[in-house]
Amino acid sequence: MGWSLVWRINWSIFFETTVIGQNYLSMLKDYVYPQFCRLPFKDSFFFMQDGASAHYSCDVREWLEQKFPGRWIGRRGRIEWLARSPHLSPIDFFLWGYLKNIVYKNKPKSLQDLRQSIILAFQTIDSDLCKKICESVPERLKRCIDAGGHQFEHLK
């Protein structure tokens, strides 16, 4: 099985309010989907999200089914994804911790510093690193199966 990931982050979205279904859907429509439409392989693309409340709203799920029919992964999606399975998703088991280490290394002094640190941290991610992380997914899935679906990170 081959794994690939295009990790091209050249724009950032910062919410000024609590993320709820309505503003999450606006973000998908206004920012994410237009970026997605520019990808050359969009017909083979699967959209994946976790089980956060904003991701689970009826409006969001209906929109995703219209734009990615049968090709979105998430809570109550056509392809169900466990809401609490951080050890299986590269975003969860790798990205957030990696970024946090970089962002807080210099202790941002203001909200603007924090935003700039986040943007710069994303720029440190290259395709070789993404490939390595994605290639680890099949082994992680096997370890999860061997653990009966239970957490396995503590098992070595």
LOBAZA-745134 format. One record per atom (N, C-alpha, C): atom name; residue number from 0; y, z, x; chain. Coordinates in Angstrom, 1 decimal, always signed. Layout:
BEGIN
PT_site_pos_py_pz_px_unit
PT_CA_NUM_Y_Z_X_A
...
REM end
This chain:
BEGIN
PT_site_pos_py_pz_px_unit
PT_N_0_-1.2_+0.0_+0.9_A
PT_CA_0_+0.0_+0.0_+0.0_A
PT_C_0_+1.2_+0.0_+0.9_A
PT_N_1_+2.2_-0.9_+0.6_A
PT_CA_1_+3.4_-0.9_+1.4_A
PT_C_1_+4.5_-0.2_+0.7_A
PT_N_2_+5.3_+0.5_+1.5_A
PT_CA_2_+6.5_+1.2_+0.9_A
PT_C_2_+7.8_+0.6_+1.5_A
PT_N_3_+8.7_+0.4_+0.7_A
PT_CA_3_+10.0_+0.0_+1.3_A
PT_C_3_+11.1_+0.6_+0.5_A
PT_N_4_+12.2_+0.8_+1.1_A
PT_CA_4_+13.4_+1.3_+0.4_A
PT_C_4_+14.6_+0.7_+1.0_A
PT_N_5_+15.5_+0.3_+0.2_A
PT_CA_5_+16.8_-0.2_+0.6_A
PT_C_5_+17.7_+0.9_+0.5_A
PT_N_6_+18.3_+1.4_+1.5_A
PT_CA_6_+19.1_+2.6_+1.5_A
PT_C_6_+20.5_+2.1_+2.1_A
PT_N_7_+21.2_+1.5_+1.2_A
PT_CA_7_+22.5_+1.0_+1.7_A
PT_C_7_+23.6_+1.7_+0.9_A
PT_N_8_+24.1_+2.7_+1.5_A
PT_CA_8_+25.1_+3.5_+0.8_A
PT_C_8_+26.5_+3.2_+1.3_A
PT_N_9_+27.3_+2.4_+0.6_A
PT_CA_9_+28.6_+2.1_+1.1_A
PT_C_9_+29.7_+2.5_+0.1_A
PT_N_10_+29.3_+3.3_-0.9_A
PT_CA_10_+30.3_+3.9_-1.8_A
PT_C_10_+29.8_+5.2_-2.3_A
PT_N_11_+30.7_+6.1_-2.6_A
PT_CA_11_+30.3_+7.4_-3.1_A
PT_C_11_+31.0_+7.7_-4.4_A
PT_N_12_+30.3_+8.5_-5.2_A
PT_CA_12_+30.9_+8.9_-6.5_A
PT_C_12_+30.9_+10.4_-6.5_A
PT_N_13_+32.1_+10.9_-6.8_A
PT_CA_13_+32.3_+12.3_-6.9_A
PT_C_13_+32.7_+12.6_-8.4_A
PT_N_14_+32.0_+13.5_-9.0_A
PT_CA_14_+32.4_+14.0_-10.4_A
PT_C_14_+33.4_+15.1_-10.3_A
PT_N_15_+34.5_+15.0_-11.1_A
PT_CA_15_+35.5_+16.0_-11.1_A
PT_C_15_+35.2_+17.1_-12.1_A
PT_N_16_+34.2_+16.9_-13.0_A
PT_CA_16_+33.8_+17.8_-14.0_A
PT_C_16_+32.3_+18.1_-14.0_A
PT_N_17_+31.8_+18.9_-14.8_A
PT_CA_17_+30.4_+19.1_-14.9_A
PT_C_17_+29.7_+17.8_-15.3_A
PT_N_18_+28.6_+17.5_-14.7_A
PT_CA_18_+27.9_+16.3_-15.0_A
PT_C_18_+27.0_+16.5_-16.3_A
PT_N_19_+27.4_+15.8_-17.4_A
PT_CA_19_+26.7_+15.8_-18.6_A
PT_C_19_+26.3_+14.4_-18.9_A
PT_N_20_+25.4_+14.2_-19.9_A
PT_CA_20_+24.9_+12.9_-20.2_A
PT_C_20_+25.9_+11.8_-20.4_A
PT_N_21_+27.0_+12.1_-21.0_A
PT_CA_21_+28.1_+11.1_-21.3_A
PT_C_21_+28.7_+10.6_-20.0_A
PT_N_22_+29.1_+11.5_-19.1_A
PT_CA_22_+29.8_+11.0_-17.9_A
PT_C_22_+28.8_+10.5_-16.9_A
PT_N_23_+27.5_+10.9_-16.9_A
PT_CA_23_+26.5_+10.4_-16.1_A
PT_C_23_+26.2_+8.9_-16.5_A
PT_N_24_+26.2_+8.7_-17.8_A
PT_CA_24_+26.0_+7.3_-18.3_A
PT_C_24_+27.1_+6.4_-18.0_A
PT_N_25_+28.3_+6.9_-18.0_A
PT_CA_25_+29.5_+6.1_-17.6_A
PT_C_25_+29.4_+5.8_-16.2_A
PT_N_26_+29.0_+6.7_-15.3_A
PT_CA_26_+28.8_+6.4_-13.9_A
PT_C_26_+27.8_+5.3_-13.7_A
PT_N_27_+26.6_+5.4_-14.4_A
PT_CA_27_+25.6_+4.4_-14.3_A
PT_C_27_+26.2_+3.0_-14.7_A
PT_N_28_+26.9_+3.0_-15.8_A
PT_CA_28_+27.4_+1.7_-16.3_A
PT_C_28_+28.5_+1.1_-15.4_A
PT_N_29_+29.4_+2.0_-15.0_A
PT_CA_29_+30.6_+1.5_-14.3_A
PT_C_29_+30.4_+1.3_-12.8_A
PT_N_30_+29.5_+2.1_-12.2_A
PT_CA_30_+29.4_+2.0_-10.7_A
PT_C_30_+28.0_+1.6_-10.2_A
PT_N_31_+26.9_+2.3_-10.7_A
PT_CA_31_+25.6_+2.0_-10.2_A
PT_C_31_+25.1_+0.6_-10.6_A
PT_N_32_+25.2_+0.3_-11.9_A
PT_CA_32_+24.6_-1.0_-12.4_A
PT_C_32_+25.3_-2.2_-11.8_A
PT_N_33_+26.6_-2.2_-11.7_A
PT_CA_33_+27.3_-3.4_-11.0_A
PT_C_33_+26.8_-3.5_-9.6_A
PT_N_34_+26.6_-2.4_-8.9_A
PT_CA_34_+26.1_-2.5_-7.5_A
PT_C_34_+24.7_-3.0_-7.5_A
PT_N_35_+23.9_-2.5_-8.4_A
PT_CA_35_+22.5_-3.0_-8.5_A
PT_C_35_+22.4_-4.5_-8.8_A
PT_N_36_+23.3_-5.0_-9.6_A
PT_CA_36_+23.2_-6.4_-10.0_A
PT_C_36_+23.5_-7.3_-8.8_A
PT_N_37_+24.0_-6.8_-7.8_A
PT_CA_37_+24.3_-7.6_-6.6_A
PT_C_37_+23.0_-7.7_-5.6_A
PT_N_38_+22.0_-6.9_-5.9_A
PT_CA_38_+20.8_-6.9_-5.0_A
PT_C_38_+20.0_-8.2_-5.3_A
PT_N_39_+19.5_-8.8_-4.2_A
PT_CA_39_+18.7_-10.0_-4.3_A
PT_C_39_+17.3_-9.8_-4.9_A
PT_N_40_+16.8_-8.6_-4.9_A
PT_CA_40_+15.4_-8.3_-5.4_A
PT_C_40_+15.4_-7.5_-6.7_A
PT_N_41_+16.5_-7.5_-7.4_A
PT_CA_41_+16.7_-6.6_-8.6_A
PT_C_41_+15.6_-6.8_-9.6_A
PT_N_42_+14.9_-7.9_-9.7_A
PT_CA_42_+13.8_-8.0_-10.7_A
PT_C_42_+12.5_-7.2_-10.3_A
PT_N_43_+12.4_-6.8_-9.1_A
PT_CA_43_+11.3_-6.0_-8.7_A
PT_C_43_+11.7_-4.5_-8.5_A
PT_N_44_+12.9_-4.2_-8.8_A
PT_CA_44_+13.4_-2.9_-8.6_A
PT_C_44_+13.0_-1.9_-9.7_A
PT_N_45_+12.7_-0.6_-9.3_A
PT_CA_45_+12.5_+0.5_-10.2_A
PT_C_45_+13.6_+1.5_-10.0_A
PT_N_46_+14.1_+2.0_-11.1_A
PT_CA_46_+15.2_+3.0_-11.0_A
PT_C_46_+14.5_+4.3_-11.2_A
PT_N_47_+14.8_+5.3_-10.3_A
PT_CA_47_+14.2_+6.6_-10.4_A
PT_C_47_+15.2_+7.7_-10.5_A
PT_N_48_+15.0_+8.6_-11.3_A
PT_CA_48_+15.9_+9.8_-11.4_A
PT_C_48_+15.0_+11.0_-11.7_A
PT_N_49_+15.6_+12.2_-11.5_A
PT_CA_49_+14.8_+13.4_-11.7_A
PT_C_49_+15.0_+13.9_-13.2_A
PT_N_50_+14.6_+15.1_-13.5_A
PT_CA_50_+14.7_+15.6_-14.9_A
PT_C_50_+15.9_+16.4_-15.2_A
PT_N_51_+17.0_+16.2_-14.4_A
PT_CA_51_+18.2_+16.9_-14.7_A
PT_C_51_+18.7_+16.7_-16.2_A
PT_N_52_+19.3_+17.6_-16.8_A
PT_CA_52_+19.7_+17.5_-18.2_A
PT_C_52_+20.5_+16.2_-18.5_A
PT_N_53_+21.5_+15.9_-17.6_A
PT_CA_53_+22.3_+14.7_-17.8_A
PT_C_53_+21.4_+13.4_-17.8_A
PT_N_54_+20.4_+13.4_-17.0_A
PT_CA_54_+19.5_+12.2_-16.9_A
PT_C_54_+18.6_+12.1_-18.1_A
PT_N_55_+18.4_+13.2_-18.8_A
PT_CA_55_+17.5_+13.3_-19.9_A
PT_C_55_+18.1_+13.0_-21.3_A
PT_N_56_+19.4_+12.8_-21.3_A
PT_CA_56_+20.1_+12.6_-22.6_A
PT_C_56_+19.5_+11.3_-23.3_A
PT_N_57_+19.5_+11.3_-24.6_A
PT_CA_57_+19.0_+10.1_-25.3_A
PT_C_57_+19.7_+8.9_-25.0_A
PT_N_58_+21.0_+9.0_-24.9_A
PT_CA_58_+21.9_+7.8_-24.6_A
PT_C_58_+21.5_+7.2_-23.2_A
PT_N_59_+21.3_+8.1_-22.3_A
PT_CA_59_+20.9_+7.6_-20.9_A
PT_C_59_+19.6_+6.9_-20.9_A
PT_N_60_+18.6_+7.6_-21.6_A
PT_CA_60_+17.3_+7.0_-21.6_A
PT_C_60_+17.2_+5.7_-22.4_A
PT_N_61_+18.0_+5.5_-23.4_A
PT_CA_61_+18.0_+4.3_-24.2_A
PT_C_61_+18.7_+3.2_-23.3_A
PT_N_62_+19.8_+3.5_-22.6_A
PT_CA_62_+20.4_+2.6_-21.8_A
PT_C_62_+19.5_+2.1_-20.6_A
PT_N_63_+18.8_+3.1_-20.0_A
PT_CA_63_+17.9_+2.7_-18.9_A
PT_C_63_+16.8_+1.8_-19.4_A
PT_N_64_+16.3_+2.0_-20.6_A
PT_CA_64_+15.3_+1.2_-21.2_A
PT_C_64_+15.8_-0.3_-21.5_A
PT_N_65_+17.1_-0.4_-21.8_A
PT_CA_65_+17.7_-1.7_-22.0_A
PT_C_65_+17.9_-2.4_-20.7_A
PT_N_66_+18.3_-1.7_-19.7_A
PT_CA_66_+18.7_-2.4_-18.4_A
PT_C_66_+17.5_-2.5_-17.4_A
PT_N_67_+16.5_-1.6_-17.5_A
PT_CA_67_+15.4_-1.5_-16.7_A
PT_C_67_+14.1_-1.4_-17.5_A
PT_N_68_+13.9_-2.4_-18.4_A
PT_CA_68_+12.7_-2.2_-19.4_A
PT_C_68_+11.4_-2.0_-18.7_A
PT_N_69_+10.8_-0.8_-18.9_A
PT_CA_69_+9.6_-0.5_-18.3_A
PT_C_69_+9.6_-0.3_-16.8_A
PT_N_70_+10.8_-0.2_-16.2_A
PT_CA_70_+11.0_-0.1_-14.8_A
PT_C_70_+11.9_+1.0_-14.4_A
PT_N_71_+11.9_+2.1_-15.2_A
PT_CA_71_+12.6_+3.3_-14.7_A
PT_C_71_+11.7_+4.5_-14.8_A
PT_N_72_+11.8_+5.3_-13.8_A
PT_CA_72_+11.0_+6.5_-13.6_A
PT_C_72_+11.8_+7.7_-13.9_A
PT_N_73_+11.4_+8.6_-14.7_A
PT_CA_73_+12.1_+9.8_-15.0_A
PT_C_73_+11.5_+10.6_-16.2_A
PT_N_74_+12.1_+11.7_-16.4_A
PT_CA_74_+11.6_+12.6_-17.5_A
PT_C_74_+11.7_+11.8_-18.9_A
PT_N_75_+10.6_+11.7_-19.5_A
PT_CA_75_+10.4_+10.9_-20.7_A
PT_C_75_+10.7_+9.5_-20.6_A
PT_N_76_+10.6_+8.9_-19.4_A
PT_CA_76_+10.8_+7.5_-19.2_A
PT_C_76_+9.4_+6.8_-19.5_A
PT_N_77_+9.5_+5.5_-19.4_A
PT_CA_77_+8.2_+4.7_-19.6_A
PT_C_77_+7.2_+5.2_-18.5_A
PT_N_78_+7.8_+5.4_-17.3_A
PT_CA_78_+7.0_+6.0_-16.2_A
PT_C_78_+7.4_+7.4_-16.0_A
PT_N_79_+6.6_+8.3_-16.4_A
PT_CA_79_+7.0_+9.7_-16.3_A
PT_C_79_+7.0_+10.2_-14.9_A
PT_N_80_+8.0_+11.0_-14.5_A
PT_CA_80_+8.0_+11.7_-13.2_A
PT_C_80_+8.2_+13.2_-13.4_A
PT_N_81_+7.4_+13.9_-12.8_A
PT_CA_81_+7.5_+15.4_-12.9_A
PT_C_81_+8.9_+15.9_-12.5_A
PT_N_82_+9.5_+16.6_-13.4_A
PT_CA_82_+10.9_+17.1_-13.1_A
PT_C_82_+10.9_+18.0_-11.9_A
PT_N_83_+9.9_+18.7_-11.6_A
PT_CA_83_+9.9_+19.7_-10.5_A
PT_C_83_+8.9_+19.3_-9.4_A
PT_N_84_+9.1_+18.1_-8.9_A
PT_CA_84_+8.2_+17.6_-7.8_A
PT_C_84_+8.9_+17.2_-6.6_A
PT_N_85_+9.7_+18.1_-6.0_A
PT_CA_85_+10.6_+17.7_-4.9_A
PT_C_85_+9.8_+17.3_-3.7_A
PT_N_86_+8.6_+17.8_-3.6_A
PT_CA_86_+7.8_+17.4_-2.4_A
PT_C_86_+7.3_+16.0_-2.4_A
PT_N_87_+7.5_+15.3_-3.5_A
PT_CA_87_+7.1_+13.9_-3.6_A
PT_C_87_+8.2_+12.8_-3.5_A
PT_N_88_+9.4_+13.2_-3.8_A
PT_CA_88_+10.5_+12.3_-3.8_A
PT_C_88_+11.3_+12.3_-2.5_A
PT_N_89_+11.4_+11.2_-1.8_A
PT_CA_89_+12.1_+11.2_-0.5_A
PT_C_89_+13.6_+11.7_-0.6_A
PT_N_90_+14.2_+11.5_-1.8_A
PT_CA_90_+15.5_+12.1_-1.9_A
PT_C_90_+15.5_+13.6_-1.9_A
PT_N_91_+14.5_+14.2_-2.5_A
PT_CA_91_+14.4_+15.6_-2.6_A
PT_C_91_+13.8_+16.2_-1.3_A
PT_N_92_+12.7_+15.7_-0.8_A
PT_CA_92_+12.0_+16.4_+0.3_A
PT_C_92_+12.7_+16.1_+1.6_A
PT_N_93_+13.6_+15.1_+1.7_A
PT_CA_93_+14.3_+14.8_+2.9_A
PT_C_93_+15.8_+14.7_+2.8_A
PT_N_94_+16.3_+13.8_+2.0_A
PT_CA_94_+17.7_+13.5_+2.0_A
PT_C_94_+18.7_+14.7_+1.8_A
PT_N_95_+18.5_+15.5_+0.8_A
PT_CA_95_+19.5_+16.5_+0.5_A
PT_C_95_+19.5_+17.5_+1.7_A
PT_N_96_+18.4_+17.9_+2.2_A
PT_CA_96_+18.4_+18.9_+3.4_A
PT_C_96_+19.1_+18.3_+4.6_A
PT_N_97_+18.7_+17.0_+4.9_A
PT_CA_97_+19.3_+16.3_+6.0_A
PT_C_97_+20.8_+16.2_+5.9_A
PT_N_98_+21.3_+15.8_+4.8_A
PT_CA_98_+22.7_+15.7_+4.6_A
PT_C_98_+23.4_+17.1_+4.6_A
PT_N_99_+22.8_+18.1_+4.0_A
PT_CA_99_+23.4_+19.4_+4.0_A
PT_C_99_+23.6_+19.9_+5.5_A
PT_N_100_+22.6_+19.7_+6.3_A
PT_CA_100_+22.7_+20.1_+7.7_A
PT_C_100_+23.9_+19.5_+8.4_A
PT_N_101_+24.1_+18.2_+8.2_A
PT_CA_101_+25.2_+17.5_+8.8_A
PT_C_101_+26.5_+17.9_+8.2_A
PT_N_102_+26.6_+18.0_+6.9_A
PT_CA_102_+27.9_+18.3_+6.2_A
PT_C_102_+28.4_+19.6_+6.5_A
PT_N_103_+27.5_+20.6_+6.6_A
PT_CA_103_+28.0_+22.0_+6.8_A
PT_C_103_+28.0_+22.4_+8.3_A
PT_N_104_+27.7_+21.5_+9.2_A
PT_CA_104_+27.7_+21.8_+10.6_A
PT_C_104_+29.1_+22.1_+11.0_A
PT_N_105_+30.1_+21.4_+10.5_A
PT_CA_105_+31.5_+21.6_+10.9_A
PT_C_105_+32.3_+22.4_+9.8_A
PT_N_106_+31.6_+23.0_+8.9_A
PT_CA_106_+32.2_+23.9_+7.9_A
PT_C_106_+33.5_+23.3_+7.3_A
PT_N_107_+33.4_+22.4_+6.3_A
PT_CA_107_+34.6_+21.8_+5.7_A
PT_C_107_+35.5_+22.9_+5.2_A
PT_N_108_+36.8_+22.7_+5.4_A
PT_CA_108_+37.8_+23.7_+5.0_A
PT_C_108_+38.5_+23.4_+3.6_A
PT_N_109_+38.3_+22.2_+3.1_A
PT_CA_109_+38.9_+21.9_+1.8_A
PT_C_109_+37.9_+20.9_+1.1_A
PT_N_110_+38.2_+20.7_-0.2_A
PT_CA_110_+37.4_+19.8_-1.0_A
PT_C_110_+37.5_+18.4_-0.4_A
PT_N_111_+38.6_+18.0_+0.1_A
PT_CA_111_+38.8_+16.6_+0.7_A
PT_C_111_+37.9_+16.6_+2.0_A
PT_N_112_+37.9_+17.6_+2.8_A
PT_CA_112_+37.1_+17.7_+4.0_A
PT_C_112_+35.6_+17.6_+3.7_A
PT_N_113_+35.2_+18.3_+2.6_A
PT_CA_113_+33.8_+18.2_+2.1_A
PT_C_113_+33.4_+16.8_+1.7_A
PT_N_114_+34.3_+16.2_+1.0_A
PT_CA_114_+34.0_+14.8_+0.5_A
PT_C_114_+33.9_+13.9_+1.7_A
PT_N_115_+34.8_+14.0_+2.7_A
PT_CA_115_+34.8_+13.1_+3.8_A
PT_C_115_+33.5_+13.4_+4.7_A
PT_N_116_+33.1_+14.6_+4.8_A
PT_CA_116_+31.9_+15.0_+5.5_A
PT_C_116_+30.6_+14.4_+4.9_A
PT_N_117_+30.6_+14.4_+3.5_A
PT_CA_117_+29.5_+13.8_+2.8_A
PT_C_117_+29.4_+12.3_+3.1_A
PT_N_118_+30.5_+11.6_+3.0_A
PT_CA_118_+30.6_+10.2_+3.2_A
PT_C_118_+30.1_+9.9_+4.7_A
PT_N_119_+30.6_+10.6_+5.6_A
PT_CA_119_+30.2_+10.4_+7.0_A
PT_C_119_+28.7_+10.7_+7.3_A
PT_N_120_+28.2_+11.8_+6.6_A
PT_CA_120_+26.8_+12.1_+6.7_A
PT_C_120_+25.9_+11.0_+6.3_A
PT_N_121_+26.3_+10.4_+5.1_A
PT_CA_121_+25.5_+9.2_+4.6_A
PT_C_121_+25.5_+8.1_+5.6_A
PT_N_122_+26.5_+7.9_+6.4_A
PT_CA_122_+26.6_+6.8_+7.3_A
PT_C_122_+25.7_+7.0_+8.5_A
PT_N_123_+25.1_+8.2_+8.7_A
PT_CA_123_+24.2_+8.4_+9.8_A
PT_C_123_+22.8_+8.0_+9.5_A
PT_N_124_+22.6_+7.6_+8.3_A
PT_CA_124_+21.2_+7.2_+7.9_A
PT_C_124_+21.0_+5.7_+8.2_A
PT_N_125_+20.0_+5.4_+9.0_A
PT_CA_125_+19.8_+4.0_+9.3_A
PT_C_125_+18.4_+3.5_+8.7_A
PT_N_126_+18.2_+2.2_+8.8_A
PT_CA_126_+17.0_+1.7_+8.1_A
PT_C_126_+15.7_+2.2_+8.8_A
PT_N_127_+15.7_+2.5_+10.1_A
PT_CA_127_+14.5_+3.0_+10.7_A
PT_C_127_+14.1_+4.4_+10.2_A
PT_N_128_+15.1_+5.2_+10.0_A
PT_CA_128_+14.9_+6.5_+9.4_A
PT_C_128_+14.4_+6.4_+8.0_A
PT_N_129_+15.0_+5.6_+7.2_A
PT_CA_129_+14.5_+5.3_+5.8_A
PT_C_129_+13.1_+4.9_+5.8_A
PT_N_130_+12.7_+3.9_+6.7_A
PT_CA_130_+11.4_+3.4_+6.7_A
PT_C_130_+10.4_+4.5_+7.1_A
PT_N_131_+10.7_+5.3_+8.0_A
PT_CA_131_+9.8_+6.4_+8.4_A
PT_C_131_+9.6_+7.4_+7.3_A
PT_N_132_+10.6_+7.7_+6.6_A
PT_CA_132_+10.5_+8.7_+5.4_A
PT_C_132_+9.7_+8.0_+4.3_A
PT_N_133_+9.9_+6.8_+4.0_A
PT_CA_133_+9.2_+6.1_+2.9_A
PT_C_133_+7.7_+6.0_+3.3_A
PT_N_134_+7.5_+5.7_+4.6_A
PT_CA_134_+6.1_+5.6_+5.0_A
PT_C_134_+5.3_+6.9_+4.9_A
PT_N_135_+6.0_+8.0_+4.8_A
PT_CA_135_+5.3_+9.3_+4.7_A
PT_C_135_+4.9_+9.6_+3.2_A
PT_N_136_+5.4_+8.8_+2.3_A
PT_CA_136_+5.1_+9.1_+0.9_A
PT_C_136_+3.6_+9.0_+0.5_A
PT_N_137_+2.9_+8.0_+0.9_A
PT_CA_137_+1.4_+8.0_+0.6_A
PT_C_137_+0.7_+9.2_+1.1_A
PT_N_138_+1.0_+9.7_+2.3_A
PT_CA_138_+0.3_+10.9_+2.8_A
PT_C_138_+0.7_+12.1_+2.0_A
PT_N_139_+2.0_+12.2_+1.6_A
PT_CA_139_+2.5_+13.3_+0.8_A
PT_C_139_+1.8_+13.3_-0.6_A
PT_N_140_+1.6_+12.1_-1.2_A
PT_CA_140_+0.9_+12.0_-2.5_A
PT_C_140_-0.6_+12.5_-2.3_A
PT_N_141_-1.2_+12.1_-1.2_A
PT_CA_141_-2.6_+12.5_-1.0_A
PT_C_141_-2.7_+14.0_-0.9_A
PT_N_142_-1.7_+14.6_-0.1_A
PT_CA_142_-1.7_+16.1_+0.0_A
PT_C_142_-1.5_+16.8_-1.3_A
PT_N_143_-0.7_+16.2_-2.2_A
PT_CA_143_-0.5_+16.8_-3.5_A
PT_C_143_-1.8_+16.7_-4.3_A
PT_N_144_-2.4_+15.5_-4.3_A
PT_CA_144_-3.7_+15.4_-5.0_A
PT_C_144_-4.7_+16.4_-4.5_A
PT_N_145_-4.8_+16.5_-3.1_A
PT_CA_145_-5.7_+17.5_-2.5_A
PT_C_145_-5.4_+18.9_-3.0_A
PT_N_146_-4.2_+19.2_-3.2_A
PT_CA_146_-3.7_+20.6_-3.6_A
PT_C_146_-3.8_+20.7_-5.2_A
PT_N_147_-4.4_+19.8_-5.8_A
PT_CA_147_-4.6_+19.9_-7.3_A
PT_C_147_-3.3_+19.8_-8.0_A
PT_N_148_-2.3_+19.1_-7.4_A
PT_CA_148_-1.0_+18.9_-8.1_A
PT_C_148_+0.0_+20.1_-7.8_A
PT_N_149_-0.5_+21.1_-7.1_A
PT_CA_149_+0.3_+22.3_-6.8_A
PT_C_149_+1.2_+22.0_-5.6_A
PT_N_150_+2.1_+22.9_-5.3_A
PT_CA_150_+3.0_+22.8_-4.1_A
PT_C_150_+2.1_+22.9_-2.9_A
PT_N_151_+2.4_+22.0_-1.9_A
PT_CA_151_+1.5_+22.0_-0.7_A
PT_C_151_+2.4_+22.1_+0.6_A
PT_N_152_+3.7_+22.2_+0.4_A
PT_CA_152_+4.5_+22.2_+1.6_A
PT_C_152_+4.1_+23.3_+2.6_A
PT_N_153_+3.7_+24.4_+2.1_A
PT_CA_153_+3.4_+25.6_+2.9_A
PT_C_153_+2.0_+25.5_+3.6_A
PT_N_154_+1.2_+24.5_+3.2_A
PT_CA_154_-0.1_+24.3_+3.7_A
PT_C_154_+0.0_+23.4_+4.9_A
PT_N_155_-0.5_+23.7_+6.0_A
PT_CA_155_-0.5_+22.9_+7.2_A
PT_C_155_-1.9_+22.7_+7.7_A
REM end
